[in-house]
Amino acid sequence: MNEEQQRYADEVKKLGQEASELLTSYKYDEAKDVMKKLSNHLKQADDMNYPKAMAEGYRSLIKNFFFIDREIFNLKKRSVGIGHKLSEF
C-alpha cells in the first residue's frame, strides 16, 4: 500500500469512527453530515485499492442509516398531520 492509499484508508477509518461517536452520543444531525462525507469518500475506494469487503460493509451501514433517517422524517411528517387533525377538533 502506497502513501496515498494509506492516507485514504486512514481517512475512511477516521470518518467511520467520527460517525460512530456521534451516533452513540445521539447527535444525529452531525452524524448525518459525516455519513455523507464518508459515502462520498468511498466513491474512490476502487481507485485506492481499498479492501472491497470493508468498502461494502461501510456502504451497507450508510445505506441502512439513510433508510432509517428517511423513515424518521416520514414519521415526523405523519405526526405533524396528526397535529393538524387535532386542531380541527
N, C-alpha and C positions, 0 to 999 in steps of 0.2 A: 504494500500500500504506500503510495507516494504521499508527500506532504499535503498536497491539495485534497486528496481523498481522506486523509486523516482529519484535516480541519473540517471537512464536510461531515464526517461521522461524529466528530465531537459536537458540532453544531446541532445535528439531529438529536443526539443524546441530551444536550443542554435544553433544547426546546421541549423534549419529552418530559424531562424532569421538572421544568418550569410549569408545564401544563398539569402534571401530576400534583405538584404542591398547591397550585391554585384551585384545582378541583377538590382536593381533600380539605381545603380551607373554605369551601363554599363560595369561592369568588368566581362565579360562572361567567360573568361578562368579561372579566380579564382573561379567563381561560379560553373563551371563545376566540379572542384575538390571537392568542398564542397557538391555538389549534389551526387557525387559518394560516399562520406563518409556517407551521410545521407541514401542513398539507402542501403549501406552495414549494417549500424546500424539498419535499420528497419527489417533486416532479423531475428532479435532476438525479434521482437515485441510480438509474441505469447508466447514465453518463459517468457517474462517480464510482461505478463498480461496487455499490453498496449492497450488502447481502440481501438477496431477493426476499428471503423469509422475514427478515427484520422489517424491510420496507412494507411488505404486505401486512405484517402484524400491526404496524403503525397505521397504515391506511384503513384497516378494518376497525380499529379503535376510533379513528377520526370519523369514519362513516357512521358508527354507532352513536358517537357523541352528537353529531349534527342531526341524526334522526331523532334522538331524544329532545334536542333543542327545538326542532320543528313541532314535536308533539306538545311540549310545554307551551310554545307560542299558541298553538291551536286551542289548548285548554284555557289559556288566558282569554282568548277571544270568546270562547263559549261562556266564560264567567262574566264577561262584560255584557254579553247578550242576556244573561240571567238578570244582571243589574238593570238593564233597560226594561225587561218584563216586570221586575219588581216595582219600578217607578210608575207603571201603568195601573197598579192597584190602588 
